[in-house]
């Protein structure tokens, strides 16, 4: 019988897992709440229970080739240690691979969630026809992954691919969560979009916008989803916020293309779901700011395909043979 891989996506609110064939087909999935607020013992126990249930669904441990896990925050991929998962209390310096290996007596691999997502999109998502890809997810933060020859590029210390912490405006008044000024994450993430809209409407208090009605006058309630909704209805302020976000992303991605010369860029995350109004501005801006616009014009900017399952696919990808034809199971 064919071996299966368990992929586990550990997040602050939920732990998602799945059984994936060696050809990349999802055959079973399972989600449990993380219960992060109850502390490390509880949240770690949720991960253990989910893996145990997936092993049972697989038909026993002998049918499982390995368990891949992806998690946010800084981690040591070589040692399989979670250094600091910011949204999961108590997950500091957790030797995840060693603890789970001892628990289940199976090979365990641990990876940064954006790196894993990028690999998944290359193996069986939006970028299956490419080998060298730059992946970006634009959501609460901005995460990136560099995929070279269908493998994750980690760099000397395993810390490569933190593209969200590249500064494009050192004079910016907005400070990134890491403390630095002008990082793309501080300028184009979901919270950055909401902040830009709120500040504009507070300063230009007589400018009409349906965002005022959608938030019932409480501008702190502005979200990227509300901005998208307002833009679809023709709201000028919302359209300008999306255009500004696309401009910042385009300037930044122009630099990434100049540096890496990837075959394709894949963009996912909640903000990317705004779709063509955002992508159109990004593409136009890339050509204005990259070194070789004639080459960049042939570098496709692709919307991610794997959506909510990307973490499970990404974690499972750590055990799948790169470069072989995959079955698209999403």
PyMOL commands that set and color helices and strands:
alter all, ss='L'
color gray80, all
select helices_A, chain A and resi 36-38+40-58+61-63+96-104+113-124+163-165+184-188+190-203+210-214+219-221+224-232+236-260+271-274+276-289+293-296+307-317
alter helices_A, ss='H'
color red, helices_A
select strands_A, chain A and resi 4-10+14-21+26-33+64-71+74-76+81-84+92-94+108-112+133-138+142-148+151-152+264-268+300-303
alter strands_A, ss='S'
color yellow, strands_A
deselect
rebuild
show_as cartoon
